[in-house]
Amino acid sequence: MDGFEGEDILVVDDEASVVEVVGLYLRREGFSVRTANNGRQALESIRDQRPALVVLDVMLPEVDGIEIMRRLRDERQSDIPVIMLTARGQEIDRIYGLELGADDYVTKPFSPAELVARVKAVLRRTGGGSLLGSEQKAVAHGDLSVDPVTRIVSHRGQEIDLTATEFNLLWFLVCYPRQVFSRDRLLENVWGYSEYVDPSTVTVHIRRLREKIEDDPSKPQLLMTVWGVGYKFEPGVSR
């Protein structure tokens, strides 16, 4: 067993068949499942009881998935993991959802078994358990401090809000300063898989991190791009 028995998953989709099948597969794996078929119901359900994870369709009546993502992050509920469901061809919505802080996405039509595997992978990496490369000791590089136990990141003494996936990505890179990782390697080590995932997912998360920890995101000094290869963390110089 995976240790997820009873974890509360909120499935939000206006297609009854999707909700039914996804709910069936999740319950088979021991999850507790709640459902909503429009954005308003989803927001009310989240406020009533915080879910362990939300499976969220982009195209919803009343309040769409993109707006729900925006509200969740604006309301400082940035640590609720979200997997977005997007129709094939909705690349703009998918990228925008990642920009807003979605942890993962699945493109319709999808395999319910694959979605369940994604749910488990997201819960593993957002659950605050052991992190790859971690000795569970805080690390400080220049003005940046990252603590894997409290999951607090601070830059020049100011605490920074990160999503769980953003934290894990930053922590992985911090653990291997100056080592260059391809986007596929980062997907495998941070997301837990690379198959069927667009590598642009990494690019978007790197961009979000830069906006939060770099003095000038357009001229990064910490999260560096190695053109044609990938990304690396360059330790800062203490001031």
Secondary structure, DSSP 8 states (H G I E B T S, - for coil): --S-TT-EEEEE-S-HHHHHHHHHHHHHTT-EEEEESSHHHHHHHHHHS--SEEEEESS-SSS-HHHHHHHHHHTT-TTS-EEEEEETT-HHHHHHHHHHT-SEEEEES--HHHHHHHHHHHHHHHSS---TT--S--EEETTEEEETTTTEEEETTEEE---HHHHHHHHHHHHSTT--B-HHHHIIIIIS--TT--THHHHHHHHHHHHHH-SSTTS-SSEEEETTTEEEE------
